[in-house]
Amino acid sequence: MSDSLRHIWTIARRELSGYFSSPVAYVVIVIFLLLMGFFTFMLGQFFRVGEASLSFSFFRWHPWLYLFLVPAVGMRLWAEERRQGTMELLLTMPITPWQAIVGKFLASWLFLIIALALTFPVVMTISYLGDPDGGAVFAGYLGSAFLAGAYLAVTCFTSALTRNQVISFILSVVICFFLILCGWEPITDMLVNFSPNLTKLVASFSVMPHFAGFQKGVIDSRDLLFFLSVIGFSLFCNGVVIRNLRAG
Amino acid sequence: MIKVENLVKTFGTKRAVNGISFSVERGEVLGFLGPNGAGKSTSMRMITGFIPPTEGRITVGGHDMVENPIPAKKLIGYLPENAPAYTDMTVHGFLSFSAELRGLRGDAKKKAVARAIEMCFLENVTHQSVDTLSKGYRHRTCFAQSVIHDPDILILDEPTDGLDPNQKHEVRQLIRRMGEKKVIIFSTHILEEVEAACTRAIIIDRGQIVANGTPAELKQRSDVAGAVSLRVLGVGADSVKQRLASVTGASKAAIVKETAGVVWVRVYPSDKARNGELARAVAETVTQSGWKFEELHTEEGRLDEVFRRITLPDTAGGSTSHENKVTGGHQ
């Protein structure tokens, strides 16, 4: 067991150092933070709401920003490995494919969490201006991290499908967009007239209702379970794709 | 060490590898030969556990590669075709990473990386990023990765591809040296390499083994193997041919080339196994006839000709080209 954890850590460390050895990571982080600031303070009307809460001015935008940020971060994970032929090297090492899949996922997740953590000035601002509920802020961040993880797992899967990073990016955006839309209120409001039960079913696959709880500051184990299932299922699909690739 | 039984790999309807069986023991250097697309790389990918076989069994050091891949993979060092390496890492970083995945830690890791760097002459580029390396260096970096844990088994897919002649020579030396204590399988389509480094060669064509033997045995299959070539001065070609065809042990004599006053003749044996005798008989005949000769030797046979004959059954022979190329003889 410790052996497999070590392998996961070795692979994760390699991926993570890969991010920071190229300027792309810094560019992505800067763009993410700029957009975050813009959405929070301009579109979110942070100052006008007059409330010491991050739910609607800040966390509300996360599903939409991640829609592009996360696929951009994760698209290279397997696509690049396939393009360069290093997958052959990696998978002939004495490790299991699962260790590689989990290691890569964790590295990118950690990168996203670092980017998320760098939004701390928002928290400082709100603490300076008022007296926010610390628990609610934490819940929001936790939910946001899991949301990013769910998108990332989808990106890992699409990344394994192709050796072209751009295609993997687009596929991932499409799938994640679907995960948003099928539970986004404007869409569900429209569908509910058509068939209420079906709408409920479709919406239950969406990240939106499950993120809504976190956004408001509620940690519900069912929502956590949902995000963990999306991660688990997507990584499982990732494994199946890789197995099929090798089987020819 | 490695046992391969009835290996089959199909891609869709195409049978890339079609029933290959062989085994290799410690101390052997096995050369994998074959035209492009014959199934060499596919076979190696199956032996190293990258792709699972459609049918058949691979046992590496007693471990089944499909059922128990981890201990089997631990024994193997692998240099894939085109020598892939992580381009965003430095040479040192890449080798450390490989060493860690091979289970080396701390001091053992440092030593292994230093040894691999020294062995593959990478000292000058240790802290350079892989994507800035020339092809030769990159190739050696990947090669260094394959020997980092001092494996019992080395599988090298075209190890000298893209190297300059000096580097090629070094790699061959390395293979031969390491082959004394390890099992090495390497693929190539450079035939001199087989003669220079292999203890045994397997020729694969269209997914099947068409020849399996030592380089000397394979050369014996050549048309010219055992024939005596000589260069005679100042005599007419026809009389030389007639006289030599009747030498004891000769089946026929052929004029290879004729220029002013010089005749190149080749005398074929009736029995390939007794080639030394034929050379002696030819030499006696020539002396008795009072001819002057500049050269006389027994042909060992040529691997390229054997290769061509085996892998191109439609154009059997092909022995008429390059006749004037002098190969090393016994006498």
Boltz contact constraints between the chains, C-beta under 6 A:
constraints:
  - contact:
      token1: [A, 10]
      token2: [B, 100]
      max_distance: 6.0
  - contact:
      token1: [A, 10]
      token2: [B, 101]
      max_distance: 6.0
  - contact:
      token1: [A, 14]
      token2: [B, 97]
      max_distance: 6.0
  - contact:
      token1: [A, 18]
      token2: [B, 88]
      max_distance: 6.0
  - contact:
      token1: [A, 21]
      token2: [B, 88]
      max_distance: 6.0
  - contact:
      token1: [A, 84]
      token2: [B, 84]
      max_distance: 6.0
  - contact:
      token1: [A, 85]
      token2: [B, 82]
      max_distance: 6.0
  - contact:
      token1: [A, 85]
      token2: [B, 84]
      max_distance: 6.0
  - contact:
      token1: [A, 86]
      token2: [B, 84]
      max_distance: 6.0
  - contact:
      token1: [A, 86]
      token2: [B, 86]
      max_distance: 6.0
  - contact:
      token1: [A, 88]
      token2: [B, 50]
      max_distance: 6.0
  - contact:
      token1: [A, 88]
      token2: [B, 80]
      max_distance: 6.0
  - contact:
      token1: [A, 89]
      token2: [B, 84]
      max_distance: 6.0
  - contact:
      token1: [A, 91]
      token2: [B, 50]
      max_distance: 6.0
  - contact:
      token1: [A, 92]
      token2: [B, 48]
      max_distance: 6.0
  - contact:
      token1: [A, 92]
      token2: [B, 49]
      max_distance: 6.0
  - contact:
      token1: [A, 92]
      token2: [B, 50]
      max_distance: 6.0
  - contact:
      token1: [A, 92]
      token2: [B, 78]
      max_distance: 6.0
  - contact:
      token1: [A, 93]
      token2: [B, 101]
      max_distance: 6.0
  - contact:
      token1: [A, 94]
      token2: [B, 70]
      max_distance: 6.0
  - contact:
      token1: [A, 94]
      token2: [B, 73]
      max_distance: 6.0
  - contact:
      token1: [A, 94]
      token2: [B, 74]
      max_distance: 6.0
  - contact:
      token1: [A, 246]
      token2: [B, 51]
      max_distance: 6.0
  - contact:
      token1: [A, 247]
      token2: [B, 52]
      max_distance: 6.0
  - contact:
      token1: [A, 248]
      token2: [B, 11]
      max_distance: 6.0
